[in-house]
Amino acid sequence: MQLSNAIRQRIINLSEEKQLSLREVSNRSKVPYQTIITFMSGKTRTIRIGTLFDICNGLDIELIDFFSDDLFKEV
């Protein structure tokens, strides 16, 4: 699995776990919705670490915990 796909899947899993839409994640993280959608749709393959850090804050998770998921063992 590619890293970008693993990151997308992790965001999806956390959003579902916390019962948040991507719009709500955007609002909570202060990351523009279009930025999230562009990455999540695959239109861009990269995401800035600062943006991911903000998304993690919006999801109430530490960045280190984001990457500690077993999903990243497949990368």
N, C-alpha and C positions, 0 to 999 in steps of 0.2 A: 504494500500500500504506500502511496506517495504521502509525504508529510502534509501537503495541503489538504488532501482528502481526509487524513486522520484528524486534522484540526477542524475541518468542516463537520465531520461526524461527531467530534467531541462537543462542539457548540450545539449541535442538534440534540444530542443526548442530554446535556445539561439543561437546555431550554425546556425540553419535554419533562425532565425530572422536576424542574421548578415551576412547571406549567406556565411558561412565559412564551409569548410569540416573539418573533424576531423584532417586531416593532417595539415591544415592551423592553427587550434587551437593549435596543437602540436608545430608548428614552432613559433607561436606568444607567447606561454606560456613557451617555453623552457622545456616542459615536454616531455619525450620520447614518440614517437608515439605508441610504443609497450605497454607502461604503460597505455595510454588512451584506446587503443583497448582491452587490457586484462580486464580492468574494464568495458568498454562499452559492451563487449560481454557477460559479466556475469561470465567469468572464475574466477574472484575474486569478492567477495561480498563487499570488503571494499576498501576505498580510504583514504589515509592520508590527514589530514586537510591541511597540507602544500602543497600537490599536488593540492588539490582543490583550494587553495588560488592562486597558480600559474595559474591554468586553468582560474580562474576568471579574473586575470590580463590579460591573453591572449584574453579574451572575452570582455575586457574593462568594467568590472562590479565589484562592491565591493562585498566582501564575504557576508556582511549583506544583500545586495540586492538580492544575489543569493537565500538565504533562506527565503526572505520575500514574495516569490511567493505563491499564494494560493495552489499550488500543495502540499506544505508541511503541509497543514491543514489536509490532508488525511492520514498522516503518523501516 
